Amino acid sequence: HDTETRSQRERERGLRAKGFPEQEFAASFPTGRSSSIYLLRGLKSPFVCSCTAPSSRPTATPRVCILSFLLLLLSSIHSFVGASPGTMSFAALKMMHWATGVEHCATGFITHSSSDSLLPAAPIHGDDPDSEWPQPPPSKVFAPLPDLVLTAGNVLELYAVRIQEEDSRSSGLSGDPPSDSKRGGVMDGISGACLELICHYRLHGNVISMAILSLGNDGGHRRRDSIIVAFQDAKLSVLEYDDSIHGLRTSSMHCFEGPEWQHLKRGREIFARGPLVHVDPLGRCGGVLLYDCQMLILKAAQAGYGLVADEEIHGSGSAIAVRVESSYVIGLRDLDMKHIKDFIFINGYIEPVMVILHEKELTWAGSISWKHHTCMISALSINTTLKQHPLIWSAFNLPHDAYKLLAVPSPIGGVLVICANSIHYHSQSVSCALGLNDLFVMDESSHDMPKSHIKVELDAANATWLSNDVAMFSTKTGELLLVTLVYDGRIVRRLELSKSRASVLTSAITTIGTLFFFLGSRLGDSLLVQYSSDVASSGSTSANGKDEGTDIEGDAPFAKRLRRSSSDGLHDGSGEELSFYTLAPTSTESNQVRLML
């Protein structure tokens, strides 16, 4: 303030006393001085900021403007903190349209336990209880379905899947012909399904990665799953559902930023990717890839056989969620692992086993003709008690375009390595591969690799498991593919590829129980799809209805059927049948997979 003249002080005092309207802005420049007076909007008593500079120093005008702006910013903060509840305040950034494109999706028993009692789906009854309609048959019992967790930018949503059983009275009991549900028909006794929003949160940062810390098969204990969300650059939050507030609450927070963790960056400030989160299938631990070369191990809280104290479970009326007990960091560069592309936890081991996909030596377009198999995978056995991680097996000479790992469910085990032009299966004892197009280059030391009769590219694809031996891929063009593992015991003999028609362009995909899967999209409408797998009779039927015989060896092609019924919001016609063609398994049975939107 310039308090040299009394007139200036009186003028400021008068401005305060008058009480200017909310949208009034005053700026004055007295003779011989350079000053600015700002009146805040939204305050009952105007807050005046006045900055002056002597006229003999014209070079001080930019400094005055900067100081005025800083004072105005501080005044705005004061309006948010000190304004009365009845006043109006304005923020510097206001989000007009929140993100709706699905970035990540996952399923888990967040609001209930997987060991909850199986409840039948309630049939639809008529309005008249004395009606002469025959009594419907007993309702089919469905296993509890996990919840669906979605993230879109900084928005996190939790959904429950609600199913509707088929109405038995619409199955030809009246004179009218039976009609399918408006949503596309009836499959396995389910006439409809929907997603019910449980809670919705707007977070203070974009979710970079997400995973569900789950127990898998909890053995009858009432335990729930937890949600792990990762933020830029190295911040984690573990969320669990609280029955008292009917929403999510934070059980633990982990931050590996600041001066005490500066050594993890190894002198770098910019990284190619954010944190990547994956968890053990049995919920014993989780892993987070930080700063491209640091592996954070999150140890789950254990007490005896379970993950939380038994007295805490029995003493509480509700289920207890899985929690994180401690964490430690593994330096991957110390293990001679550079250029990490992906990692995953696999099934079938007593201790958690982490498989890491990394590239030992980089290649580029000029040397791709002679240096094209530069990737490898390494399996580490994670001992969270002793904090040891020995190498148990590895596989070399993988294509340079390998970018993703997909853990094979039990009882097969192992891992699928997804490349742009091929698919590779590896385990501790056996390996096999399948070429997808003519761009695939085979390694000189490997044997002849079978090639698929379907030419596709799998770069930027998303995948999930429909069963323990069938994986579904959604490609960058929106096509749905089925990859079948033909195995004998725990030994995978070969891989088979089947193709479907185009679907929505997906950014994430996950399976919901054994009945549904979810296709999340950033560019289009996300879809909840019901599927059913069964075994048909001997022989197979093609898409045009003609029977195709099979020879003694069982090498004749067979059709895997996919029935997709369009919703009323997407198409007008009835459901259409989509066929998959591949080589027949050792038996003459044909699998049928039907989908319903």
C-alpha positions in Angstrom: 0.0 0.0 0.0 1.0 3.6 -0.6 -0.1 5.4 2.5 1.7 8.7 1.8 -1.4 10.7 0.9 -4.5 10.9 3.1 -6.7 11.1 0.1 -5.7 7.7 -1.1 -6.5 6.1 2.3 -9.9 7.9 2.4 -10.7 6.7 -1.0 -10.0 3.1 -0.2 -12.0 3.4 3.1 -14.9 4.7 1.1 -14.8 1.9 -1.3 -15.0 -0.6 1.5 -17.9 1.2 3.1 -20.0 1.4 0.0 -20.1 -2.3 -0.7 -19.8 -2.7 -4.4 -22.0 -5.2 -6.3 -20.8 -8.7 -6.9 -19.9 -8.2 -10.6 -18.2 -4.8 -10.2 -14.5 -4.4 -10.9 -12.7 -1.2 -10.0 -9.3 0.0 -11.2 -8.0 3.5 -10.7 -4.8 5.2 -11.6 -4.3 8.4 -9.5 -2.1 11.1 -10.8 1.6 10.5 -10.1 0.9 6.9 -9.1 0.4 3.5 -10.7 -2.1 1.6 -8.6 -4.8 -1.1 -9.1 -7.7 -1.8 -6.8 -9.5 -5.2 -7.1 -12.8 -6.1 -5.5 -13.5 -9.8 -5.0 -16.7 -11.2 -6.4 -18.9 -13.2 -4.1 -18.0 -11.6 -0.7 -20.4 -9.6 1.3 -17.7 -7.3 2.5 -15.4 -6.4 -0.5 -11.8 -7.3 -0.1 -9.7 -4.6 -1.6 -6.2 -5.2 -3.0 -4.3 -2.0 -3.9 -0.8 -2.0 -5.4 1.0 1.2 -6.2 4.3 2.3 -7.6 6.0 5.7 -7.8 5.6 7.5 -11.2 9.4 8.1 -11.2 10.0 4.4 -11.8 8.1 3.4 -14.9 10.0 0.1 -15.1 8.2 -1.1 -12.0 4.9 -1.4 -13.8 5.3 -5.1 -14.8 6.3 -5.9 -11.3 3.2 -4.2 -10.0 1.0 -6.2 -12.4 2.6 -9.5 -11.2 2.1 -8.5 -7.6 -1.5 -7.5 -8.3 -2.1 -10.9 -9.8 -0.6 -12.8 -6.9 -2.7 -10.8 -4.4 -5.8 -11.5 -6.5 -5.0 -15.2 -6.4 -4.5 -15.1 -2.6 -7.8 -13.2 -2.3 -9.6 -15.9 -4.4 -8.2 -18.6 -2.0 -9.5 -16.4 0.9 -13.0 -16.4 -0.7 -13.1 -20.2 -0.8 -11.9 -20.6 2.8 -13.4 -17.6 4.6 -16.6 -17.0 2.7 -19.9 -17.6 4.5 -22.1 -20.5 3.4 -24.6 -18.2 1.7 -22.0 -16.7 -0.7 -21.0 -17.8 -4.2 -17.5 -18.6 -5.2 -15.8 -19.4 -8.5 -13.0 -21.8 -9.3 -10.2 -21.4 -11.8 -11.1 -24.7 -13.5 -14.6 -26.2 -13.8 -15.2 -29.5 -15.5 -18.2 -29.2 -17.7 -18.4 -32.7 -19.0 -16.8 -35.5 -17.0 -15.1 -38.4 -18.6 -17.3 -41.2 -19.9 -14.9 -43.3 -22.0 -14.0 -46.5 -20.1 -10.2 -46.7 -19.5 -10.0 -49.7 -17.1 -12.4 -52.4 -15.9 -12.1 -55.2 -13.5 -14.4 -57.5 -11.5 -14.3 -58.6 -7.8 -16.5 -59.3 -4.8 -16.4 -55.7 -3.5 -19.8 -55.4 -1.8 -20.4 -59.0 -0.9 -18.4 -62.2 -0.5 -18.0 -65.1 -2.9 -19.2 -67.5 -0.2 -22.5 -65.8 0.3 -25.6 -68.1 -0.1 -26.7 -68.8 -3.6 -29.9 -67.0 -4.3 -32.4 -67.9 -7.1 -33.4 -65.3 -9.6 -37.0 -64.2 -8.8 -39.5 -65.1 -11.6 -42.0 -62.6 -12.9 -45.5 -63.2 -11.4 -48.8 -62.0 -12.6 -50.9 -59.4 -10.9 -53.8 -61.8 -10.0 -52.7 -64.3 -7.4 -55.9 -66.5 -8.0 -55.1 -66.8 -11.7 -55.5 -70.3 -13.3 -52.0 -70.2 -14.8 -50.0 -73.2 -13.9 -47.3 -72.8 -11.3 -43.9 -72.0 -12.6 -41.1 -74.5 -12.1 -38.5 -73.9 -9.4 -36.2 -71.0 -10.0 -32.7 -71.8 -11.2 -30.0 -71.0 -8.7 -27.2 -68.8 -9.9 -23.8 -68.4 -8.3 -23.0 -64.9 -6.8 -21.8 -62.6 -9.5 -18.8 -60.3 -8.8 -19.1 -56.5 -9.0 -17.9 -54.5 -11.9 -15.4 -51.6 -11.3 -14.9 -49.0 -14.0 -12.6 -46.0 -14.4 -12.9 -43.2 -16.9 -10.2 -40.6 -16.4 -10.6 -39.5 -12.8 -14.0 -41.1 -12.4 -14.4 -44.4 -10.5 -17.7 -46.3 -10.6 -18.9 -49.5 -8.9 -21.7 -51.5 -10.5 -23.6 -54.6 -9.5 -25.0 -57.1 -12.1 -28.7 -57.7 -11.7 -30.2 -60.7 -13.7 -33.8 -61.4 -14.5 -35.0 -65.0 -14.8 -37.1 -66.2 -17.7 -40.9 -65.9 -17.2 -42.2 -69.4 -17.5 -45.7 -68.2 -18.5 -44.3 -66.7 -21.7 -43.1 -70.1 -22.9 -46.1 -71.1 -25.0 -48.6 -71.5 -22.2 -51.0 -69.0 -23.8 -52.4 -69.0 -27.3 -49.8 -66.5 -28.5 -46.5 -67.8 -29.8 -43.6 -67.5 -27.3 -41.7 -64.3 -27.7 -38.1 -63.5 -26.5 -37.2 -60.7 -24.2 -36.9 -57.2 -25.7 -33.2 -57.4 -25.0 -32.6 -60.2 -27.4 -34.0 -63.5 -26.1 -33.5 -66.0 -23.4 -30.3 -67.9 -22.7 -29.7 -70.4 -19.8 -32.9 -69.3 -18.1 -31.9 -65.6 -18.1 -34.1 -63.2 -20.0 -32.4 -59.9 -19.1 -29.5 -58.4 -17.2 -28.5 -54.8 -16.3 -25.8 -52.9 -14.4 -26.9 -51.1 -11.2 -24.7 -48.2 -10.1 -23.7 -48.6 -6.4 -21.3 -45.7 -6.0 -19.7 -43.0 -8.1 -16.6 -41.0 -7.2 -14.6 -38.2 -8.8 -11.0 -38.6 -7.8 -8.2 -35.9 -7.6 -6.2 -37.5 -10.4 -6.5 -39.8 -13.4 -6.3 -43.5 -12.7 -3.3 -44.9 -14.5 -3.8 -48.6 -13.6 -6.2 -50.6 -11.5 -6.3 -54.2 -10.1 -8.5 -56.2 -7.7 -6.8 -57.8 -4.7 -8.8 -61.0 -4.4 -8.6 -64.2 -2.4 -9.7 -66.3 -5.3 -11.4 -69.3 -3.6 -11.7 -68.1 0.0 -12.6 -71.6 1.3 -15.9 -70.5 2.7 -14.6 -67.5 4.7 -16.6 -64.3 4.3 -14.0 -62.1 2.9 -14.3 -59.3 0.3 -11.9 -58.1 -2.3 -10.2 -54.7 -2.4 -9.5 -52.3 -5.2 -5.9 -51.0 -5.9 -5.7 -47.8 -8.0 -2.5 -46.2 -9.1 -1.9 -42.6 -9.9 1.0 -40.6 -11.5 3.9 -40.8 -10.7 4.1 -43.4 -7.9 0.9 -43.0 -5.7 -1.3 -46.0 -4.7 -4.6 -46.2 -2.9 -6.2 -49.4 -1.6 -10.0 -49.1 -1.4 -12.6 -51.3 0.3 -16.4 -51.3 0.7 -17.8 -50.0 3.9 -21.4 -51.1 4.8 -21.9 -48.3 7.3 -21.6 -45.6 4.6 -22.6 -47.8 1.6 -19.5 -46.7 -0.3 -15.8 -47.1 -0.6 -13.2 -46.0 1.9 -9.5 -46.0 1.8 -7.8 -48.7 3.8 -4.2 -47.7 3.0 -2.2 -45.2 0.9 1.3 -45.6 -0.5 3.4 -42.9 -2.0 6.9 -43.4 -3.4 7.7 -39.8 -4.3 9.7 -37.1 -2.6 13.3 -36.7 -1.6 13.5 -40.0 0.3 12.5 -41.9 -2.8 14.5 -39.9 -5.3 17.0 -42.8 -5.8 14.3 -44.9 -7.4 14.2 -42.6 -10.4 17.9 -43.1 -11.1 18.4 -39.5 -12.2 15.4 -39.4 -14.6 12.3 -37.2 -14.4 10.3 -38.3 -17.4 9.1 -41.9 -17.9 7.5 -43.7 -20.8 4.6 -45.1 -18.7 2.9 -44.7 -15.4 2.6 -47.3 -12.6 1.4 -50.7 -13.7 -0.5 -52.9 -11.1 -1.1 -56.7 -11.1 -2.0 -59.0 -8.3 -1.5 -62.7 -7.4 -4.5 -64.9 -8.3 -4.7 -66.1 -4.7 -4.4 -62.7 -3.2 -1.1 -63.3 -1.4 0.6 -60.2 -2.8 0.5 -57.6 -5.5 3.1 -56.0 -7.7 3.5 -52.4 -9.0 6.0 -51.4 -11.7 7.3 -48.0 -10.8 9.7 -45.7 -12.8 10.1 -48.3 -15.5 12.6 -50.4 -13.5 11.4 -50.6 -9.9 9.1 -53.4 -8.8 7.0 -52.7 -5.6 5.7 -55.8 -3.8 2.6 -55.3 -1.7 2.3 -58.0 0.9 -1.3 -58.9 1.9 -2.1 -59.0 5.6 -1.9 -62.7 6.6 -3.0 -64.5 9.8 -2.6 -68.2 9.6 -4.4 -69.4 6.5 -6.4 -66.3 5.8 -5.4 -62.8 4.9 -6.9 -61.1 8.0 -7.2 -62.1 11.6 -9.7 -64.7 12.3 -11.0 -63.1 15.5 -11.6 -59.9 13.5 -13.8 -61.8 11.0 -15.8 -63.7 13.6 -16.2 -60.6 15.8 -17.6 -58.5 12.9 -21.1 -58.9 11.5 -20.0 -58.1 8.0 -17.3 -59.5 5.7 -13.7 -58.2 6.0 -11.9 -56.9 3.0 -8.4 -57.9 2.0 -5.8 -55.4 3.2 -2.1 -54.6 2.5 0.2 -55.2 5.4 3.6 -54.0 4.2 5.6 -53.3 1.0 9.2 -53.3 -0.3 10.9 -52.5 -3.5 12.9 -54.8 -5.9 15.4 -53.1 -8.2 15.0 -54.9 -11.5 18.2 -53.5 -12.9 20.1 -55.4 -10.2 18.6 -58.5 -11.7 19.9 -57.5 -15.2 16.3 -56.7 -16.4 16.0 -53.7 -18.6 13.2 -52.3 -20.8 10.3 -53.9 -18.9 7.2 -54.3 -21.1 4.8 -56.2 -18.9 4.5 -58.5 -15.9 1.9 -60.9 -14.5 1.4 -63.4 -11.7 0.7 -67.0 -12.8 -1.2 -69.9 -11.3 -0.1 -73.3 -10.1 2.7 -72.6 -7.6 2.9 -72.7 -3.8 4.5 -69.3 -3.6 3.6 -66.3 -5.8 5.4 -66.4 -9.1 5.9 -63.3 -11.2 6.6 -63.5 -14.9 8.3 -60.4 -16.4 8.5 -59.6 -20.1 11.5 -57.6 -20.9 13.9 -56.8 -23.8 17.6 -57.4 -23.3 18.8 -55.5 -26.3 16.7 -52.9 -28.2 16.3 -53.1 -32.0 15.0 -50.7 -34.6 13.7 -50.7 -38.2 17.2 -50.6 -39.7 18.3 -53.8 -37.9 15.0 -55.7 -37.8 16.0 -58.0 -40.6 18.7 -59.6 -38.5 17.9 -58.6 -34.9 14.2 -59.5 -34.5 14.0 -61.8 -31.5 15.2 -59.6 -28.6 12.6 -60.2 -25.9 12.5 -62.8 -23.1 10.5 -63.7 -20.1 11.8 -64.4 -16.6 9.8 -66.1 -13.8 10.6 -65.0 -10.2 9.4 -66.8 -7.1 8.3 -64.1 -4.6 8.9 -64.8 -0.9 7.3 -61.9 0.9 8.5 -63.1 4.3 12.2 -63.3 3.6 12.0 -60.7 0.8 13.7 -63.0 -1.7 13.0 -63.5 -5.4 15.0 -66.3 -7.0 14.8 -66.9 -10.7 13.1 -70.3 -11.4 12.8 -70.4 -15.2 13.0 -68.2 -18.2 12.4 -68.3 -22.0 14.5 -66.6 -24.6 14.2 -65.6 -28.3 10.8 -64.0 -28.2 9.8 -61.6 -31.0 10.6 -57.9 -30.5 6.9 -57.0 -30.9 5.8 -58.9 -27.8 4.0 -56.5 -25.5 1.6 -58.3 -23.2 1.3 -61.3 -20.9 -1.8 -63.2 -20.1 -1.8 -65.8 -17.2 -3.5 -69.1 -18.1 -6.0 -70.2 -15.4 -5.7 -73.4 -13.4 -5.3 -76.3 -13.8 -3.3 -75.7 -17.0 -1.1 -72.8 -15.7 1.6 -71.0 -17.6 1.5 -67.8 -19.6 0.5 -66.5 -23.0 2.9 -64.0 -24.6 0.9 -61.8 -27.0 2.8 -60.4 -29.9 1.7 -58.3 -32.9 2.1 -61.2 -35.3 2.1 -64.3 -33.1 1.0 -65.9 -29.9 3.4 -67.9 -27.7 2.6 -70.2 -24.7 5.3 -70.9 -22.1 5.4 -72.8 -18.9 8.2 -74.4 -16.9 8.1 -77.6 -18.9 6.6 -76.9 -22.3 6.2 -74.2 -24.9 4.3 -73.7 -28.2 3.4 -70.9 -30.6 1.1 -69.9 -33.4 1.9 -67.5 -36.3 -0.9 -65.1 -37.1 0.1 -63.6 -40.5 2.9 -63.5 -43.1 4.8 -60.8 -41.2 5.9 -63.2 -38.5 9.6 -64.0 -38.7 10.6 -67.4 -37.2 13.7 -67.7 -35.1 16.5 -69.8 -36.7 16.9 -72.0 -33.6 13.2 -72.9 -33.4 11.3 -75.6 -35.2 8.6 -75.1 -37.8 5.8 -73.1 -36.2 2.2 -73.7 -37.2 0.4 -70.8 -38.8 -3.2 -69.8 -38.5 -5.4 -69.9 -41.6 -6.8 -66.6 -40.4 -4.6 -63.6 -41.0 -5.0 -61.1 -38.1 -2.8 -58.6 -36.2 -2.9 -58.5 -32.4 -1.1 -55.3 -31.6 -3.1 -53.1 -29.1 -5.5 -56.1 -28.4 -7.3 -56.8 -25.1 -8.0 -60.3 -23.8 -9.9 -62.2 -21.1 -10.6 -65.8 -20.3 -14.1 -67.3 -21.0 -13.0 -70.7 -19.5 -9.7 -72.3 -18.4 -8.7 -73.1 -22.0 -10.5 -70.5 -24.1 -9.4 -66.8 -24.3 -11.2 -64.1 -26.1 -9.4 -61.3 -27.8 -10.7 -57.9 -29.0 -8.5 -56.5 -31.7 -7.7 -52.9 -32.7 -10.3 -53.2 -35.5 -13.0 -54.4 -33.2 -13.0 -58.1 -34.1 -13.6 -60.8 -31.5 -11.2 -63.8 -31.6 -11.1 -67.0 -29.7 -7.8 -68.7 -28.8 -8.2 -72.3 -27.7 -5.5 -74.2 -25.8 -5.5 -77.9 -26.9 -4.0 -79.6 -23.9 -3.4 -83.1 -22.3 -3.3 -82.9 -18.5 -1.2 -79.8 -17.9 0.8 -80.0 -21.2 -0.5 -77.7 -24.0 -0.1 -79.3 -27.4 -1.1 -76.5 -29.7 -3.0 -73.2 -30.0 -6.1 -72.7 -32.2 -7.5 -69.4 -33.5 -11.2 -68.7 -34.3 -12.6 -65.5 -35.8 -15.9 -63.7 -35.4 -17.5 -60.6 -36.9 -16.6 -57.1 -35.7 -17.7 -55.7 -32.4 -17.1 -52.4 -30.5 -13.6 -51.0 -30.3 -12.6 -51.9 -26.8 -10.1 -50.3 -24.4 -10.7 -52.8 -21.7 -12.4 -56.2 -21.3 -13.2 -58.5 -18.3 -15.2 -61.5 -17.5 -18.0 -61.3 -14.9 -18.4 -64.7 -13.4 -19.2 -67.5 -15.8 -22.2 -65.8 -17.4 -21.2 -62.4 -18.7 -18.3 -60.4 -19.9 -17.9 -56.6 -20.3 -16.5 -54.7 -23.3 -15.4 -51.2 -22.2 -14.8 -48.7 -24.9 -13.5 -45.1 -25.2 -15.0 -44.5 -28.7 -18.4 -46.2 -28.5 -20.9 -47.7 -26.2 -19.6 -50.2 -23.7 -21.4 -53.6 -23.8 -22.5 -56.1 -21.2 -22.6 -59.5 -23.0 -24.0 -62.8 -21.8 -22.3 -66.0 -23.1 -22.9 -69.7 -22.7 -20.6 -72.6 -23.5 -21.9 -76.1 -23.9 -20.9 -79.4 -25.7 -23.0 -80.3 -28.7 -23.6 -83.7 -30.1 -21.2 -85.6 -32.4 -20.4 -83.9 -35.6 -20.7 -80.2 -36.3 -23.1 -77.9 -38.1 -21.9 -75.1 -40.3 -23.4 -71.6 -40.5 -25.8 -72.5 -43.3 -27.2 -75.4 -41.4 -25.5 -78.2 -43.2 -23.9 -81.0 -41.3 -20.2 -81.6 -41.7 -18.9 -85.1 -41.0 -15.8 -85.8 -39.1 -13.2 -88.4 -40.0 -11.7 -91.0 -37.6 -8.7 -88.8 -36.7 -11.0 -85.9 -35.8 -9.1 -83.4 -38.0 -12.1 -82.1 -39.9 -13.2 -78.5 -39.2 -16.0 -77.8 -36.8 -18.0 -74.7 -36.0 -18.1 -72.9 -32.7 -21.3 -71.0 -32.6 -21.7 -67.6 -31.3 -25.3 -66.3 -30.9 -25.5 -62.6 -30.5 -28.8 -60.8 -30.1 -28.8 -57.1 -30.7 -30.3 -54.7 -28.1 -33.0 -52.3 -29.1 -30.7 -49.4 -28.7 -28.2 -50.7 -31.3 -30.1 -52.6 -33.9 -33.6 -53.3 -34.9 -33.4 -56.8 -36.2 -33.4 -60.1 -34.3 -30.3 -61.9 -33.1 -27.9 -63.4 -35.6 -25.7 -66.4 -35.4 -21.9 -66.0 -35.7 -19.7 -69.0 -36.5 -16.1 -69.8 -35.5 -14.1 -72.2 -37.7 -11.0 -74.0 -36.4 -9.5 -77.4 -36.2 -11.4 -80.1 -34.3 -10.0 -81.3 -31.0 -9.1 -85.0 -30.4 -12.7 -85.9 -29.8 -15.6 -85.5 -32.2 -17.5 -83.2 -29.9 -18.0 -79.6 -30.9 -18.1 -76.7 -28.4 -20.8 -74.1 -28.7 -20.3 -70.6 -27.5 -23.3 -68.2 -27.6 -23.4 -64.5 -26.9 -26.2 -62.2 -26.2 -26.0 -58.4 -25.9 
